[in-house]
């Protein structure tokens, strides 16, 4: 990892956040997160940006910082009060997902390891798909699991805002 690559990565990250903020002010109908997601997805296609070393390391540190800051801001009393309904919802959702995915696996006789990593990427995201694939010894499925999880994050931003706009339109608020 070179100092030039590190400086370029930091500049790209700060520039993308700045550009997303500016675009959100110019076109307020689209949330800043959607602009940031779009900018980052476009930048990731540029060969020069792809060739910068250190992005995986910085990405891992920043995701850990993000998770730690979210945990630090959590109010334990609120978590306990909201815990049971959220737990029940998550349990039902994951159980329903499992029944459908592994029912299809059983009927179609698909590769279990691939389906398990894809399922984990869907339920827990890219980081948990990598953890599950490495724990189970599916080393050839680490990168595909991460890719599926990251695609889910990217598409989820757009789908989430689309559903929110639809519900706002239906409920009239």
Short mmCIF file of the C-alpha atoms (twelve columns), coordinates in Angstrom:
data_MODEL
# 
_entry.id   MODEL 
# 
loop_
_atom_site.group_PDB 
_atom_site.id 
_atom_site.type_symbol 
_atom_site.label_atom_id 
_atom_site.label_alt_id 
_atom_site.label_comp_id 
_atom_site.label_asym_id 
_atom_site.label_seq_id 
_atom_site.Cartn_x 
_atom_site.Cartn_y 
_atom_site.Cartn_z 
_atom_site.pdbx_PDB_model_num 
ATOM 1   C CA . UNK A 1   0.000   0.000   0.000   1 
ATOM 2   C CA . UNK A 2   1.481   3.307   -1.043  1 
ATOM 3   C CA . UNK A 3   1.022   6.796   0.305   1 
ATOM 4   C CA . UNK A 4   -0.237  7.949   -3.106  1 
ATOM 5   C CA . UNK A 5   -2.929  5.231   -3.162  1 
ATOM 6   C CA . UNK A 6   -3.940  6.086   0.413   1 
ATOM 7   C CA . UNK A 7   -4.215  9.779   -0.433  1 
ATOM 8   C CA . UNK A 8   -6.230  8.961   -3.563  1 
ATOM 9   C CA . UNK A 9   -8.636  6.736   -1.619  1 
ATOM 10  C CA . UNK A 10  -9.183  9.376   1.069   1 
ATOM 11  C CA . UNK A 11  -9.679  12.059  -1.580  1 
ATOM 12  C CA . UNK A 12  -12.162 9.891   -3.476  1 
ATOM 13  C CA . UNK A 13  -14.117 9.108   -0.301  1 
ATOM 14  C CA . UNK A 14  -14.302 12.738  0.848   1 
ATOM 15  C CA . UNK A 15  -15.051 13.915  -2.698  1 
ATOM 16  C CA . UNK A 16  -17.859 11.372  -3.115  1 
ATOM 17  C CA . UNK A 17  -19.499 12.440  0.153   1 
ATOM 18  C CA . UNK A 18  -19.144 16.119  -0.819  1 
ATOM 19  C CA . UNK A 19  -20.542 15.510  -4.330  1 
ATOM 20  C CA . UNK A 20  -23.469 13.528  -2.930  1 
ATOM 21  C CA . UNK A 21  -24.301 16.387  -0.576  1 
ATOM 22  C CA . UNK A 22  -24.138 18.921  -3.389  1 
ATOM 23  C CA . UNK A 23  -26.291 16.818  -5.705  1 
ATOM 24  C CA . UNK A 24  -28.843 16.276  -2.927  1 
ATOM 25  C CA . UNK A 25  -29.146 20.048  -2.535  1 
ATOM 26  C CA . UNK A 26  -29.535 20.548  -6.304  1 
ATOM 27  C CA . UNK A 27  -31.986 17.636  -6.731  1 
ATOM 28  C CA . UNK A 28  -33.672 17.307  -3.316  1 
ATOM 29  C CA . UNK A 29  -36.097 14.640  -4.565  1 
ATOM 30  C CA . UNK A 30  -33.269 12.100  -4.298  1 
ATOM 31  C CA . UNK A 31  -31.782 11.468  -0.866  1 
ATOM 32  C CA . UNK A 32  -28.068 12.020  -0.315  1 
ATOM 33  C CA . UNK A 33  -27.557 8.295   0.359   1 
ATOM 34  C CA . UNK A 34  -28.851 7.455   -3.121  1 
ATOM 35  C CA . UNK A 35  -26.503 9.978   -4.669  1 
ATOM 36  C CA . UNK A 36  -23.587 8.576   -2.669  1 
ATOM 37  C CA . UNK A 37  -24.449 5.007   -3.648  1 
ATOM 38  C CA . UNK A 38  -24.679 5.994   -7.319  1 
ATOM 39  C CA . UNK A 39  -21.399 7.927   -7.262  1 
ATOM 40  C CA . UNK A 40  -19.547 5.092   -5.534  1 
ATOM 41  C CA . UNK A 41  -20.958 2.478   -7.902  1 
ATOM 42  C CA . UNK A 42  -19.853 4.582   -10.878 1 
ATOM 43  C CA . UNK A 43  -16.392 5.265   -9.429  1 
ATOM 44  C CA . UNK A 44  -15.895 1.550   -8.751  1 
ATOM 45  C CA . UNK A 45  -16.099 0.908   -12.503 1 
ATOM 46  C CA . UNK A 46  -13.098 3.120   -13.318 1 
ATOM 47  C CA . UNK A 47  -9.973  0.972   -13.863 1 
ATOM 48  C CA . UNK A 48  -7.680  3.495   -12.129 1 
ATOM 49  C CA . UNK A 49  -9.854  3.472   -9.027  1 
ATOM 50  C CA . UNK A 50  -10.052 -0.335  -9.097  1 
ATOM 51  C CA . UNK A 51  -6.253  -0.493  -9.165  1 
ATOM 52  C CA . UNK A 52  -5.748  1.485   -5.954  1 
ATOM 53  C CA . UNK A 53  -4.346  -0.670  -3.164  1 
ATOM 54  C CA . UNK A 54  -5.639  -0.517  0.376   1 
ATOM 55  C CA . UNK A 55  -9.344  -0.130  -0.326  1 
ATOM 56  C CA . UNK A 56  -10.208 -3.480  1.284   1 
ATOM 57  C CA . UNK A 57  -8.268  -2.632  4.441   1 
ATOM 58  C CA . UNK A 58  -9.808  0.839   4.735   1 
ATOM 59  C CA . UNK A 59  -13.226 -0.608  3.973   1 
ATOM 60  C CA . UNK A 60  -12.883 -3.157  6.771   1 
ATOM 61  C CA . UNK A 61  -11.768 -0.519  9.278   1 
ATOM 62  C CA . UNK A 62  -14.559 1.852   8.301   1 
ATOM 63  C CA . UNK A 63  -17.260 -0.821  8.511   1 
ATOM 64  C CA . UNK A 64  -15.988 -1.725  11.993  1 
ATOM 65  C CA . UNK A 65  -16.067 1.963   12.970  1 
ATOM 66  C CA . UNK A 66  -19.609 2.236   11.584  1 
ATOM 67  C CA . UNK A 67  -20.793 -0.813  13.544  1 
ATOM 68  C CA . UNK A 68  -19.072 0.363   16.730  1 
ATOM 69  C CA . UNK A 69  -20.561 3.862   16.487  1 
ATOM 70  C CA . UNK A 70  -24.040 2.433   15.939  1 
ATOM 71  C CA . UNK A 71  -23.611 0.194   18.966  1 
ATOM 72  C CA . UNK A 72  -22.282 3.041   21.096  1 
ATOM 73  C CA . UNK A 73  -25.312 5.208   20.268  1 
ATOM 74  C CA . UNK A 74  -27.756 2.456   21.211  1 
ATOM 75  C CA . UNK A 75  -29.806 3.045   24.315  1 
ATOM 76  C CA . UNK A 76  -30.078 -0.249  26.194  1 
ATOM 77  C CA . UNK A 77  -33.487 0.632   27.671  1 
ATOM 78  C CA . UNK A 78  -34.878 1.236   24.165  1 
ATOM 79  C CA . UNK A 79  -33.385 -2.018  22.915  1 
ATOM 80  C CA . UNK A 80  -35.031 -3.937  25.750  1 
ATOM 81  C CA . UNK A 81  -38.375 -2.194  25.207  1 
ATOM 82  C CA . UNK A 82  -38.345 -2.738  21.440  1 
ATOM 83  C CA . UNK A 83  -36.519 -6.058  21.582  1 
ATOM 84  C CA . UNK A 84  -39.321 -8.645  21.596  1 
ATOM 85  C CA . UNK A 85  -41.285 -7.330  18.579  1 
ATOM 86  C CA . UNK A 86  -38.098 -6.850  16.565  1 
ATOM 87  C CA . UNK A 87  -36.888 -10.320 17.571  1 
ATOM 88  C CA . UNK A 88  -40.197 -11.910 16.559  1 
ATOM 89  C CA . UNK A 89  -40.258 -10.066 13.246  1 
ATOM 90  C CA . UNK A 90  -36.668 -11.073 12.447  1 
ATOM 91  C CA . UNK A 91  -37.319 -14.683 13.456  1 
ATOM 92  C CA . UNK A 92  -40.423 -14.967 11.278  1 
ATOM 93  C CA . UNK A 93  -38.733 -13.263 8.319   1 
ATOM 94  C CA . UNK A 94  -35.603 -15.425 8.465   1 
ATOM 95  C CA . UNK A 95  -37.652 -18.605 8.990   1 
ATOM 96  C CA . UNK A 96  -39.825 -17.779 5.971   1 
ATOM 97  C CA . UNK A 97  -36.706 -17.048 3.921   1 
ATOM 98  C CA . UNK A 98  -35.168 -20.351 5.011   1 
ATOM 99  C CA . UNK A 99  -38.277 -22.344 4.124   1 
ATOM 100 C CA . UNK A 100 -38.416 -20.864 0.637   1 
ATOM 101 C CA . UNK A 101 -34.685 -21.016 -0.133  1 
ATOM 102 C CA . UNK A 102 -34.026 -24.472 1.241   1 
ATOM 103 C CA . UNK A 103 -37.327 -25.762 -0.133  1 
ATOM 104 C CA . UNK A 104 -36.166 -24.680 -3.575  1 
ATOM 105 C CA . UNK A 105 -32.764 -26.281 -2.853  1 
ATOM 106 C CA . UNK A 106 -34.449 -29.550 -1.983  1 
ATOM 107 C CA . UNK A 107 -36.746 -29.557 -5.016  1 
ATOM 108 C CA . UNK A 108 -34.206 -28.336 -7.569  1 
ATOM 109 C CA . UNK A 109 -31.216 -30.202 -6.086  1 
ATOM 110 C CA . UNK A 110 -29.013 -27.112 -6.178  1 
ATOM 111 C CA . UNK A 111 -25.507 -26.860 -4.701  1 
ATOM 112 C CA . UNK A 112 -25.987 -26.530 -0.930  1 
ATOM 113 C CA . UNK A 113 -22.776 -24.584 -0.217  1 
ATOM 114 C CA . UNK A 114 -23.533 -21.912 -2.811  1 
ATOM 115 C CA . UNK A 115 -27.119 -21.590 -1.650  1 
ATOM 116 C CA . UNK A 116 -26.058 -21.358 2.009   1 
ATOM 117 C CA . UNK A 117 -23.565 -18.551 1.321   1 
ATOM 118 C CA . UNK A 118 -26.076 -16.681 -0.863  1 
ATOM 119 C CA . UNK A 119 -28.735 -17.088 1.821   1 
ATOM 120 C CA . UNK A 120 -26.385 -15.741 4.490   1 
ATOM 121 C CA . UNK A 121 -25.493 -12.777 2.257   1 
ATOM 122 C CA . UNK A 122 -29.212 -12.062 1.958   1 
ATOM 123 C CA . UNK A 123 -29.936 -12.332 5.674   1 
ATOM 124 C CA . UNK A 124 -26.770 -10.876 7.182   1 
ATOM 125 C CA . UNK A 125 -24.979 -9.001  4.432   1 
ATOM 126 C CA . UNK A 126 -21.557 -9.253  2.862   1 
ATOM 127 C CA . UNK A 127 -19.528 -9.475  6.068   1 
ATOM 128 C CA . UNK A 128 -21.531 -12.344 7.519   1 
ATOM 129 C CA . UNK A 129 -21.463 -14.199 4.177   1 
ATOM 130 C CA . UNK A 130 -17.658 -14.025 4.216   1 
ATOM 131 C CA . UNK A 131 -17.553 -15.172 7.837   1 
ATOM 132 C CA . UNK A 132 -19.898 -18.099 7.197   1 
ATOM 133 C CA . UNK A 133 -18.119 -19.173 4.005   1 
ATOM 134 C CA . UNK A 134 -14.710 -19.149 5.687   1 
ATOM 135 C CA . UNK A 135 -16.015 -20.919 8.798   1 
ATOM 136 C CA . UNK A 136 -17.536 -23.694 6.674   1 
ATOM 137 C CA . UNK A 137 -14.444 -24.009 4.468   1 
ATOM 138 C CA . UNK A 138 -16.110 -22.678 1.315   1 
ATOM 139 C CA . UNK A 139 -13.076 -20.607 0.290   1 
ATOM 140 C CA . UNK A 140 -14.155 -20.575 -3.359  1 
ATOM 141 C CA . UNK A 141 -17.375 -18.842 -2.331  1 
ATOM 142 C CA . UNK A 142 -15.880 -15.980 -0.271  1 
ATOM 143 C CA . UNK A 143 -15.776 -13.385 -3.047  1 
ATOM 144 C CA . UNK A 144 -19.110 -14.374 -4.653  1 
ATOM 145 C CA . UNK A 145 -20.740 -14.195 -1.212  1 
ATOM 146 C CA . UNK A 146 -19.294 -10.739 -0.608  1 
ATOM 147 C CA . UNK A 147 -20.330 -9.622  -4.095  1 
ATOM 148 C CA . UNK A 148 -23.913 -10.791 -3.603  1 
ATOM 149 C CA . UNK A 149 -24.072 -9.025  -0.234  1 
ATOM 150 C CA . UNK A 150 -22.698 -5.789  -1.687  1 
ATOM 151 C CA . UNK A 151 -25.129 -5.936  -4.607  1 
ATOM 152 C CA . UNK A 152 -27.877 -6.381  -2.028  1 
ATOM 153 C CA . UNK A 153 -26.705 -3.267  -0.183  1 
ATOM 154 C CA . UNK A 154 -26.610 -1.257  -3.411  1 
ATOM 155 C CA . UNK A 155 -29.995 -2.402  -4.693  1 
ATOM 156 C CA . UNK A 156 -31.476 -2.218  -1.202  1 
ATOM 157 C CA . UNK A 157 -30.796 1.525   -0.993  1 
ATOM 158 C CA . UNK A 158 -32.752 2.184   -4.175  1 
ATOM 159 C CA . UNK A 159 -35.522 -0.318  -3.361  1 
ATOM 160 C CA . UNK A 160 -35.901 1.003   0.190   1 
ATOM 161 C CA . UNK A 161 -36.368 4.582   -0.943  1 
ATOM 162 C CA . UNK A 162 -38.753 3.462   -3.720  1 
ATOM 163 C CA . UNK A 163 -40.900 1.548   -1.219  1 
ATOM 164 C CA . UNK A 164 -40.838 4.529   1.177   1 
ATOM 165 C CA . UNK A 165 -41.995 6.850   -1.629  1 
ATOM 166 C CA . UNK A 166 -44.719 4.381   -2.610  1 
ATOM 167 C CA . UNK A 167 -45.966 4.083   0.964   1 
ATOM 168 C CA . UNK A 168 -45.853 7.864   1.395   1 
ATOM 169 C CA . UNK A 169 -47.977 8.177   -1.746  1 
ATOM 170 C CA . UNK A 170 -50.417 5.479   -0.636  1 
ATOM 171 C CA . UNK A 171 -50.757 6.776   2.914   1 
ATOM 172 C CA . UNK A 172 -50.795 10.419  1.849   1 
ATOM 173 C CA . UNK A 173 -48.245 11.696  4.335   1 
# 
